[in-house]
Structure formats: structure tokens, C-alpha cells
């Protein structure tokens, strides 16, 4: 996708070409009017030639004025390639998310990329557990209403915090592999503390998901049988009754039949 600088120069080029085209057309029509008017005398065709020539001259003048006004403006500065790539990526992601299943696809791609980035570290397994718990909670979010809404907000904040902590654990672990022998002890202690925090946080998140499932189950548990099941039971009893009545009518009608000769 073109940036502001590219669009500026494209517009400048289009205005220059348009001004030249109208200038050539105005010159041609003006010359024809100047030649044909004295040649055949004044008449209705001469008014058409003169009107077309005047319109072309006016449009050419306007195009040159627009061109000079645009050329007087400073060109936008060149965009940093990194920033341009980020903008293009953001536009592409926004276009994909507008599709019917685009949001799910983008979320899954981000999840897989993050999991690949943590591959080979102790945080990868904890990240996978957090992913499963997050997906499970996401399926129940619409039912967690009323008193459960603050818990959903806390879970969202905890999810972001735990993912950031997982990346920190992976970074410390990679640095620990490259650290000299005398610096490994403090890094090892830091890695151990961060890993314990991450593990306890993931476990707490899983307990929250289990509690949310219990809330949804209790909230959906009815005091009476489900209306659909009751209606199906009534329909079944009705069909059994109709079938029994038909059988009784058939049995009562058989002795009254006259045997054929």
C-alpha cells in the first residue's frame, strides 16, 4: 500500500498530465475556432467552436493552478521501512479480521507464533496450559454475567500478566545458557523464582476456570424439568395413546366383517 509520499507524487504527476492534455486541447480548439470563424463567417457552429475552446482554456488554467498549488506544498518525508512494514501488516490484519472467521484465524496464528517462540524453554508447557485454560474460559464468557463479570475482567488482566511473565522466564532461561559460570548462580535463582511464580499463576488461573465452569453449571441448573423434555414426553404419551386406540378399533371391527363366499 502506498504511503503519503508516494500518493503525493502520484497526484502531482496526474495533475501535470491533465494540465498538459487540456492545454493541448485548448490550443487545438482555439486554433480551429480562429481559422474556421473568418473562413465561413459567424454562425451557430462558430459559437460551438468558441464555447468549446473557451471551456478548454478555462479547464487548462484551473489544472495549472492546482498543479502549482500542490507543487508549492512540501513533499511528505520518506517513511521508515520498519514503520511502513508495520502499517502494512496492521492493514492486512484488519482486512482479515473483517472476514466472517477472520478474528479466529488471526488469534490462532498469534497463539501458534507465540508458542513457537517459547519452544525449547520451560515456559512452553505452562504457556500451553494457559492457552487451554484461556480457550475454555473464552467459551463461557457470554454466560458469566452478573456477579461473575468482575471475575472475567480479572481473568483478562491475569492472562496478559502471565503471558508477559512467560516471555520473561524464556528470556532469562536463554540468557542463562549463554552466561559465564560465575554469573549463572544469580540468574539460576531468578529463573527458578520466576518459574515458580508462573506455575502458581497458571494453576490459579486453572482453578478460576474450574470455578467459572461450576458457576455456569449451577446457573443453568433448572429447578423443574426442561420444557422441551416435558413436551417431548407429552407427545410420546399422546402417540402411545393414539396407537392403543387404533389397535382397539381394529380388534373390535374384525368380528363384524362378513366373510367372502
C-alpha positions in Angstrom: 0.0 0.0 0.0 1.2 3.5 -0.9 2.3 5.9 1.8 1.7 9.6 1.9 4.8 10.5 0.0 4.0 8.1 -2.9 0.4 9.4 -3.1 1.7 13.0 -3.2 4.0 12.4 -6.2 1.3 10.3 -7.9 -1.2 13.1 -7.6 1.4 15.6 -8.8 2.0 13.5 -11.9 -1.7 13.2 -12.6 -2.2 16.9 -12.3 0.7 17.7 -14.7 -0.6 15.2 -17.3 -4.1 16.6 -17.0 -2.9 20.2 -17.4 -0.9 19.3 -20.5 -3.8 17.5 -22.1 -6.2 20.4 -21.5 -3.6 22.8 -22.8 -3.1 20.9 -26.0 -6.9 20.5 -26.4 -7.4 24.2 -25.7 -4.8 25.1 -28.3 -6.3 22.9 -30.9 -9.9 24.1 -30.4 -8.7 27.7 -30.2 -6.8 27.4 -33.4 -9.7 25.7 -35.2 -12.1 28.4 -34.0 -9.6 31.2 -35.1 -9.3 29.6 -38.6 -12.9 28.5 -39.2 -14.7 31.6 -37.9 -13.2 34.0 -40.5 -13.3 31.3 -43.2 -17.1 30.6 -43.1 -18.4 33.7 -41.3 -20.1 33.9 -37.9 -22.8 31.3 -37.3 -24.1 28.7 -34.9 -21.2 26.3 -35.5 -18.7 29.1 -34.7 -20.4 29.6 -31.3 -19.9 26.0 -30.6 -16.2 26.1 -31.6 -15.7 29.3 -29.5 -17.5 27.8 -26.5 -15.5 24.6 -26.6 -12.2 26.5 -27.0 -13.1 28.8 -24.0 -14.0 25.8 -21.8 -10.8 24.0 -22.6 -8.8 27.2 -21.9 -10.5 27.6 -18.5 -10.0 23.9 -17.5 -6.4 24.1 -18.6 -5.9 27.2 -16.4 -7.5 25.5 -13.4 -5.3 22.5 -13.8 -2.2 24.6 -13.9 -3.3 26.5 -10.8 -4.0 23.2 -9.0 -0.6 21.9 -10.1 1.3 25.0 -8.9 -0.6 24.9 -5.5 0.3 21.3 -5.0 3.9 21.7 -6.1 4.2 24.6 -3.6 3.4 22.2 -0.7 6.4 20.4 0.7 6.5 16.7 0.0 5.9 14.4 2.9 9.1 12.9 4.5 10.0 9.4 3.5 8.6 6.7 5.7 10.9 4.4 7.7 10.8 0.9 6.2 10.1 -0.7 9.6 7.2 1.7 10.2 5.9 1.1 6.7 6.0 -2.7 7.2 4.2 -2.3 10.5 1.5 -0.2 8.9 1.1 -2.7 6.0 0.9 -5.6 8.5 -1.7 -3.8 10.6 -3.8 -3.0 7.5 -3.6 -6.7 6.4 -4.6 -8.0 9.8 -7.5 -5.5 9.9 -8.7 -6.7 6.5 -8.5 -10.3 7.6 -10.3 -9.7 10.8 -13.3 -8.2 8.9 -13.9 -11.6 7.3 -16.5 -13.9 8.9 -13.9 -16.1 10.5 -11.0 -13.7 10.4 -10.7 -12.9 14.1 -10.4 -16.6 15.0 -7.8 -17.2 12.3 -5.7 -14.2 13.4 -5.9 -15.2 17.1 -4.9 -18.8 16.3 -1.9 -17.5 14.2 -0.8 -15.3 17.0 -1.2 -18.1 19.5 0.9 -20.5 17.4 3.6 -17.9 16.8 3.9 -17.2 20.5 4.1 -21.0 21.3 6.8 -21.5 18.7 8.8 -18.5 20.2 8.8 -20.3 23.5 9.7 -23.7 22.2 12.6 -25.4 24.0 12.1 -23.5 27.2 10.5 -24.4 30.5 7.7 -21.9 29.9 6.4 -23.7 26.8 4.4 -26.3 28.8 3.0 -23.7 31.1 2.1 -21.5 28.1 0.2 -24.4 26.6 -1.7 -24.9 29.9 -2.6 -21.3 30.0 -3.8 -21.4 26.4 -6.1 -24.3 27.1 -7.5 -22.6 30.2 -8.0 -19.3 28.2 -9.8 -21.1 25.4 -12.0 -22.9 27.9 -12.9 -19.6 29.7 -13.5 -17.9 26.4 -16.2 -20.4 25.6 -18.0 -19.5 28.9 -17.6 -15.7 28.8 -21.0 -14.9 27.4 -22.6 -16.9 30.3 -20.5 -15.3 33.0 -22.8 -12.3 33.6 -24.0 -10.5 36.7 -21.8 -11.2 39.8 -19.3 -13.1 37.6 -18.3 -10.1 35.4 -15.6 -8.8 37.7 -14.0 -12.3 37.7 -13.9 -12.2 33.9 -12.1 -8.8 34.0 -9.6 -10.1 36.5 -9.0 -13.2 34.3 -8.3 -11.0 31.3 -5.8 -8.9 33.2 -4.2 -12.1 34.7 -3.9 -13.6 31.3 -1.9 -10.7 30.0 0.3 -10.6 33.1 1.0 -14.4 32.9 1.9 -14.3 29.2 4.4 -11.4 29.9 5.9 -13.4 32.8 6.2 -16.5 30.5 8.2 -14.4 28.0 10.4 -13.1 30.8 11.1 -16.7 32.0 12.1 -17.7 28.5 14.4 -14.7 28.1 16.1 -15.4 31.4 16.5 -19.1 30.5 18.1 -18.3 27.2 20.4 -15.8 28.9 21.3 -18.5 31.4 22.5 -20.8 28.7 24.9 -18.1 27.4 26.1 -16.7 30.8 29.5 -17.5 32.1 29.9 -19.8 35.1 30.3 -17.1 37.7 27.0 -15.4 36.6 24.9 -18.5 36.4 24.0 -18.8 40.1 22.1 -15.5 40.4 20.5 -16.0 37.0 19.5 -19.5 38.0 17.9 -18.2 41.2 16.0 -15.6 39.3 14.8 -18.2 36.7 13.7 -20.5 39.5 11.7 -17.8 41.2 10.1 -16.6 38.0 9.2 -20.1 37.0 7.6 -20.8 40.4 5.6 -17.6 40.0 4.5 -18.6 36.6 3.5 -22.1 37.6 1.5 -20.8 40.6 -0.2 -18.2 38.5 -1.2 -20.7 35.8 -2.5 -23.1 38.5 -4.6 -20.2 40.0 -5.9 -19.4 36.5 -7.0 -23.0 36.0 -8.7 -23.0 39.4 -10.6 -19.9 38.3 -11.7 -21.6 35.1 -13.0 -24.6 37.1 -14.9 -22.2 39.4 -16.3 -20.4 36.4 -17.5 -23.8 35.0 -19.2 -24.5 38.3 -20.9 -21.1 38.3 -22.2 -21.7 34.7 -23.4 -25.2 35.7 -25.2 -24.0 38.8 -26.7 -21.0 37.0 -28.0 -23.2 34.2 -29.4 -26.0 36.5 -33.2 -25.7 36.5 -35.5 -26.5 39.4 -38.0 -28.2 37.2 -37.6 -30.5 34.1 -36.7 -28.8 30.9 -39.7 -27.6 28.9 -38.5 -29.3 25.8 -38.2 -32.7 27.6 -41.7 -32.2 29.1 -43.2 -31.5 25.7 -41.5 -34.5 24.2 -42.8 -36.7 27.0 -46.3 -35.5 26.4 -46.0 -36.0 22.7 -44.7 -39.6 23.3 -47.6 -40.4 25.6 -50.1 -39.0 23.1 -48.7 -41.2 20.3 -48.8 -44.2 22.6 -52.5 -43.4 23.4 -53.4 -43.0 19.7 -51.7 -46.2 18.7 -53.6 -48.1 21.5 -56.9 -46.6 20.4 -56.3 -47.7 16.8 -55.4 -51.2 17.9 -58.6 -51.4 19.9 -60.7 -50.2 17.0 -59.1 -52.8 14.7 -59.8 -55.6 17.2 -63.5 -54.5 17.6 -64.1 -54.3 13.8 -62.7 -57.7 12.9 -65.7 -59.8 14.2 -68.2 -57.6 12.3 -66.6 -58.3 8.9 -68.7 -60.5 6.5 -66.7 -63.5 5.2 -66.4 -63.6 1.5 -68.2 -66.5 -0.4 
